[in-house]
Amino acid sequence: MVDFIGTRRVQELVRDLGPAPFIAGLAREIETDYRRWSEFEKSPRHATHSPLGVIELMPACDGRQYAFKYVNGHPKNTGKGLLTVTAFGMLADVDTGYPLALAEMTLNTALRTAATSIVAARALARRDCRVMALIGNGSQSEFQAIAFHDQLGVRELRLYDVDPHATDKLVANLSGLALPGLRVVRCRSTAEACAGADIITTITADKRNAIILTPDMILPGMHLNAAGGDCPGKTELHPDILRRPDARVVVEFEAQSRIEGEIQQMPADFPVTELSKVLTGAAAGRTGERDVTIFDSVGFALEDFSALRYVYRLHRERRGTRASIDLIPDLEDPKDLYGLIANPRVVRERVPEVAEA
């Protein structure tokens, strides 16, 4: 039997720990894995594009465990009452090839995206950052707000979305959270939201070459967290922001970011630095207070590997609802697969699903 970690179990784990501590723990897990970058087999994700969206498979392996995530991105889904992004993933043991856990990754993707943003911002943003513009107030926005308030000390959030109902939702959700000292400001435009910001986080989903941020909005010393859903032909930043002489662009996995990130707008020799090199000290991130640091985040499979391992460990360690899924035959004679059809008794006795108080 394979452990099944569904949406309800992830909700339970996040509520048990609290959203901010959960994201903080996940950020530590992700940073640890980026620091051992050379141990991983890495490849750009496999993407299947259609006019309305994309479906992707994202594998990663460190030689001991293997993980993959299935994820879609369909921005027009919300008009049908559907989520823009849905995902699930699997964690497996390399030595046997056996799956260890099958898990939801829709909620986990939002959590790990916020956690990765924090890992990058701790390495790149100025230490005195207290004001963040949050452009795009959809399903990822609360997670980013919680993470930056808790981990980086952000005390003012300046919000803008082309859909005012998204901002209504975000403001309502934030008002129900215990975020001491946080001031939330609704803005009428992206430019107004960015005015006075130390950090600008963009998390838009529209699948097109958009210009969310223009050069006039960017001041020396800012940190840009470009974390919106990415694919070929989808951007958020004007290319002149990337060309700034004081800009330092950091990516997760260069081979993937050249295809999907903001840097798809730039020539193949445009200089970027991978996050792992910044975290290990092999390359500089911010070199001065006036640098404009840009985390051109597209989401990389290592982060899902970290998230799957993290939630699997919490699932095993903490009490609560425990479930498994009948995914792999457990035979008395492992060579008698046909016996599953001819004689159901060839299967070993199963341990029933258990719900712990």
N, C-alpha and C positions, 0 to 999 in steps of 0.2 A: 504494500500500500504506500502511496505517495502522499505526503502532507499537503493538504489543501488550505491555502491562506487566502480566503475570499475577502470581499469588500467589508463584510461585517466584522471579520477578525481584525483587519487592518484598522477599522474604526475603533475597535476595542483597544488595540495596542496604543494608538495615538491618544485616545482619551485617557487611558491609564497613565501614560507618561506625561501627557500634556503636549500640545503641538510644538511649542518652542523647544522643550528638552528633546523631543523626538527628532526634530530637524537638526538640533545641535549635535546629537549623537550620530546621525546620519552624515553630517558634514565631516565629523572626525573620521568616519569610515571611508568616505570618498577621498579625503585628503591622504589618508594612509595608503590607499591603493594608488593614487597618482604618484606618490613618492616612490612606489616600487613599479613604475611604468615599464621598465625593461622586462619584467617577468610575464607580461601579458602578450598573448597573440592578439593583434589588432588589425582591423580592416574597416573601411567605410561601410555603412549599413547598406543593405540591399533594398532599393526603393522601387515600387511599382506605382507609376503616376497615372492619373486619369484627369479629365478636365475639372473634376470637382474636388480632388484631393489626392492623398498619397497613402499607401500602405507600406510599412517598412518592417524588416527583420534586422535585429541588432544583436550580434553575438560577441561574446568576450570570454577568454579563458586564461587562467593563470597557471595551468599545468596540473592543478589539483581539483579545481572546480570549473565547471562550464556553465554559462548562463546565456539565455537569449531573451529578447523581448519582441513581441508582436505589437505594433502600434500603428494607428491611423491618424491622419490629420485632415479633417473635412470641415473647413470654416463655415460652409453654408448649412451644416447640420442643425445649428441652433434654430434656424427658421422652421425646421420640422419637429422641434422639441427634442432633438437628439444632441448628445455631447459632441463637441468638436474633436476631442481626442479620447480614444479608448485604448486600453492596452492590457495584456497579460504577459507573464513571463515564467520561465522555468529555470531552476537551479539543479545541476546534476553533478554527480561524482565522476571524475575523469577515469579513475582506475577501473570502475565497473561499467561506466556508461549509464548507470541507473539514475533516473530522476530522483531528487530528494524532495523537491517541493514544486507545486504549481501555484502561482500566486497572481492575484489581481495586480495590475500595474497602472491603472488609471489614476487612482489616488496617489500611489507611490511615485508616479512620474512627476506629479506636481510637487511632492515633498522633496524628491531628489533634485529637481531643478532649482528649487529655493536653496537647498543645501549646497549645491555646486556654485550657485551665485555667491554664497557666503564664503566658500573656500577661496574663490577668485578675488572677491572684494577685500578680504583680510590681507591678501598679498599685494593688492594693487591700489586700493583707495587710500586717501590720506587718513591719518588717525583721528583727525578732528571733524570728520564728516558727521553732520547731524540732520541735514535736510535732504530728502530724496523725492524726486519726481517719479511718479508711477504712471506710465503711459500705457494704457490698455488695462481695463479694470475687470477682465473676465475671470475665468475659472482658476487662473494661477495667481491672481493678485493678492489674495489674503495670505497665501503661503510666503510670498516675497515680503509682504509687509511685516508679518510676524518674525521672520528670520532676521531682517535688517534691524528691526527694533530691538530684538533680543541680543543679537550677536555683534552688531556694529554700533549700537547706541543711537540709531536714528530717532529723532524726537519730533520731526515734522514730515508729514507725507503730503505731497501736492499731487492731486489726482486729476487725470483727464482721460476720457474715453469718448469716441464719436457717438456711442450709445449711452445716453444719460441714465438709462435704466441699469446698466452695468455698474455705473458709479453709485447709484442708489443702493444696489445690492452690496457693494463693497463697504460703503459707509455704515449700512445697517449691521453687517457682520462684524466690522471692527468695533462698533459701539458695544457689542455684546461680549467683547474680550477684555481681559484684564491686561491692558498695555499701559502701564503707568507713565505719565508724562508725555504721552503721544498727542500731538496736535494734528488734526486732519483738515486739509484745506481743499475744497472743490474749486477747480479752475475751469475757465471757459475755453481754453485752447492749450495746445501743446506748448507753445511759447510761454504762456502765462505760468504753466506748471513748472517749466524748466528755470524760470527766473528765480535766482537765489538758491538753486539746488547745488548740493555738493556731489550727489550721485543721481544719475538718470537711469532708471530701469524701464526698458521697453519690452512689453510682452503682448504684442499684437499677433493676430492669427491669419489675417487676410493673405491669400496665396497670390501675391503679385509684387512687382518691384515698386514698393511704396517708399516715399520719403517722409518718414515720421519726424526725424530730426534733421534740421538744416544747420549749416555752419554758424549762422548768427546766434544760435541758441547755446553754443558751446564756449565755455570760458576756460582759461588755463586752470589746472588743478582738479578739474572734474574727473569723475570715474563714470564711464558708460557701461552699463550692464545690459547688453543687447541680447536678451534671452527669449525673444519671441520665436514661435514655431518656424523652422527654417526648411527650405528646399530650394532646388534650382529655380531661379526666376522669382524668388521672394526675398526682399530686403527691407530694412527699416531706416538705414542711415544714408544720407547724401554722401557720395564718394569723396567729396572734398573734406569731410570730417576725417576720413581715414588718411588722407594725404597731408594733413597738418604736420608741420615739421616737429611739433612737440607731442605728437600722438605716438603711443606705444600700443600695438595691437597684440593681444594674447588670445590664442585659440586652444581648443581641446586636442584635436587630432588633425594636423595640418592637411593630410590627404583628403579628409572628409570636408573640412571647412572650406577648402578651395572650390569645392563643388556646390556647397549649400549655404555658406556663411555670407556675411557682409563682404568678405574679401573676394567673392565671386565677381565683383565689379572691377577688381584690380588685375593688373598683369600678373603672369605666373611667377615672376621674381619679386613681387611685392613682399617686403620683409615682415614676418610675423614670428612670434615666440610661442612655443607650446607651454601650456600651464604647468606640466610636470617639471620643466626646466626651471621655472620661476620658483616652484615650491621646494625644489632640492637645492636651490642656490646656484645651479649651473648657468643661469642667465638672469639678467636683471629684469624686474618688473617696472615699478616706479623708481625713477632715479632722482626726482626732485619734486618739490611742492607744486611746481607749475606744469608738470607733465599732464597730458590728457591720456588717461589709461582707458583702453577699450577692451572689454571682454566680449569677443565675438563668439558667443556661445550658440552651438547648434544642438547640443545634447549628444553625448557619446556613450557607447555601450558599456564602458567601464563603470559609469555612474549607475547603470541599471544592475550590473553585476554586484556592486557595493550594496545597492538598495535591497536586492533579493537576498543576499547573504545576511544583511542586517535584520530584515524583517523575519527571516527564517530563524535566526538565533533568538530574537525576542519571542517569537511564537513558541519555541521550544522551552525557553526559560521561564516564561510567565504563565500563570494560571489563567483560565478562561476557557472559552469555547475552542475545543480542539476537534479537527475534522481531517479525514483522509479521503483519497479518491482512488477508486479501483482502476488504476491505469495500466499497471504492469502485471501480467500473470505470475503467480507464485506457485510453481509446480512442485509436486513431490519428485518427479523425474524431469529435470530441466531439458531433457532431449525429447520429451513426449508432448510437444505443443498440440498435436492433433488430438491428444486426449482431452483437451478442453471441450472439444465438440463431441467426441465419442463417449466420454465418461467424465461428467462434472466432478466426480470425487477425486480426480487427480490433483485438484487444487488444495493447497494446505488450508487448515482452519484459519479463518480471518479473525483479527481482533476487532470487535465492534467499535463504531464511532463513540467517542466519550466526550461528554460535556462536563467540564470541571466547574465547581462553584467558584 
